[in-house]
Amino acid sequence: MVGVVETDVALRQAREAGLDLVEVAATADPPVCRIMDFGKWKYEQSKKDKATKARSKTTELKEVRLGRSMKIDPHDISIRLDQARRFLMEGHKVQIVQNFRGREMMHKERGQKRMSDIVKQMEDVAKLEVPPRFMGRRITMILAPDKAKIEKIKQRGASKQVAEETPPSGPARTPQADPVETPPADAPTEQVEAGNA
């Protein structure tokens, strides 16, 4: 804190120190300036901004389609649900989409049943945010991650991994070598000459 100084004097002081004269509050009367390394300050600000961006996690809406029609193999459905589970574990919302083709529109109840089965299968990591609804020739619903349940699963996985990494307690067992068989004294021995082998 130097007090009120003329601009020329402040610039000279900044040059002598090898720093910059930066205006901090332009609206104040008189304007407030600071002698500082402006490049270093900008670099530190960008690092702080990056850290805040990394902390604030953005959630996306991921779409998982259950094939082009209702005729999809149960194995293919399980593969798509594994993918949806991965998205939910990462904290993203998932939109499940089931398309109908041709006469499949006559059996909309099958689509509703499939969606309710999916909700039951995913209830360990997700909660139903938007219930199944028809939009033209497709039925959609949105699942949101259930953070409390996901956290429990992650903690269980971490404790299981720690348990697998720690060696069992107790006396250490040394591997025993296989016993070597020695031939009886009266057994014939084979001799091979070096040149005729």
TAMO-V341950 format. One record per residue. N is the residue number from 1. RES is the residue in one letter. SS is DSSP state (a for helix, b for strand, c for the rest). OMEGA is omega in whole degrees, -180 to 180 (none if undefined). Layout:
((N	RES	SS	OMEGA) (N	RES	SS	OMEGA))
This chain:
((1	M	c	-178) (2	V	c	-177) (3	G	c	-178) (4	V	c	-177) (5	V	c	176) (6	E	c	-177) (7	T	a	-180) (8	D	a	-179) (9	V	a	-179) (10	A	a	178) (11	L	a	180) (12	R	a	179) (13	Q	a	180) (14	A	a	179) (15	R	a	-180) (16	E	a	180) (17	A	a	-179) (18	G	c	-178) (19	L	c	-179) (20	D	b	173) (21	L	b	-174) (22	V	b	178) (23	E	b	-175) (24	V	b	-179) (25	A	b	-177) (26	A	c	-176) (27	T	c	-179) (28	A	c	179) (29	D	c	-1) (30	P	c	-180) (31	P	c	-178) (32	V	b	179) (33	C	b	-180) (34	R	b	175) (35	I	b	-176) (36	M	b	175) (37	D	c	-173) (38	F	a	179) (39	G	a	179) (40	K	a	180) (41	W	a	179) (42	K	a	179) (43	Y	a	179) (44	E	a	177) (45	Q	a	180) (46	S	a	177) (47	K	a	179) (48	K	a	180) (49	D	a	179) (50	K	a	-180) (51	A	a	179) (52	T	a	177) (53	K	a	-180) (54	A	a	-180) (55	R	a	-179) (56	S	c	-176) (57	K	c	179) (58	T	c	178) (59	T	c	180) (60	E	c	174) (61	L	b	-180) (62	K	b	180) (63	E	b	177) (64	V	b	-179) (65	R	b	179) (66	L	c	177) (67	G	c	-178) (68	R	c	178) (69	S	c	179) (70	M	c	-178) (71	K	c	179) (72	I	c	-177) (73	D	c	178) (74	P	a	178) (75	H	a	178) (76	D	a	177) (77	I	a	-179) (78	S	a	177) (79	I	a	-180) (80	R	a	178) (81	L	a	175) (82	D	a	177) (83	Q	a	178) (84	A	a	179) (85	R	a	178) (86	R	a	178) (87	F	a	-179) (88	L	a	179) (89	M	a	177) (90	E	c	177) (91	G	c	-180) (92	H	c	172) (93	K	b	-177) (94	V	b	174) (95	Q	b	178) (96	I	b	-177) (97	V	b	174) (98	Q	b	180) (99	N	b	177) (100	F	c	178) (101	R	c	173) (102	G	a	-175) (103	R	a	178) (104	E	a	179) (105	M	a	178) (106	M	a	-175) (107	H	a	-180) (108	K	a	-179) (109	E	a	177) (110	R	a	176) (111	G	a	178) (112	Q	a	-180) (113	K	a	179) (114	R	a	-180) (115	M	a	179) (116	S	a	176) (117	D	a	180) (118	I	a	178) (119	V	a	179) (120	K	a	-179) (121	Q	a	-175) (122	M	a	-174) (123	E	c	178) (124	D	c	179) (125	V	c	-173) (126	A	b	172) (127	K	b	-177) (128	L	b	180) (129	E	b	177) (130	V	b	-177) (131	P	b	-179) (132	P	b	177) (133	R	b	-179) (134	F	b	175) (135	M	b	-177) (136	G	c	-179) (137	R	c	178) (138	R	b	176) (139	I	b	-177) (140	T	b	171) (141	M	b	-179) (142	I	b	176) (143	L	b	178) (144	A	b	180) (145	P	b	176) (146	D	c	-169) (147	K	a	-179) (148	A	a	-180) (149	K	a	179) (150	I	a	179) (151	E	a	178) (152	K	a	179) (153	I	a	-180) (154	K	a	179) (155	Q	a	177) (156	R	a	179) (157	G	a	180) (158	A	a	-180) (159	S	a	178) (160	K	a	-180) (161	Q	a	179) (162	V	a	180) (163	A	a	180) (164	E	a	-177) (165	E	a	-178) (166	T	c	-180) (167	P	c	179) (168	P	c	180) (169	S	c	-179) (170	G	c	-178) (171	P	c	-180) (172	A	c	180) (173	R	c	177) (174	T	c	179) (175	P	c	-179) (176	Q	c	-179) (177	A	c	176) (178	D	c	179) (179	P	c	-180) (180	V	c	179) (181	E	c	176) (182	T	c	-179) (183	P	c	178) (184	P	c	-175) (185	A	c	-177) (186	D	c	-179) (187	A	c	180) (188	P	c	180) (189	T	c	178) (190	E	c	176) (191	Q	c	179) (192	V	c	177) (193	E	c	-175) (194	A	c	-175) (195	G	c	-173) (196	N	c	-176) (197	A	c	none))
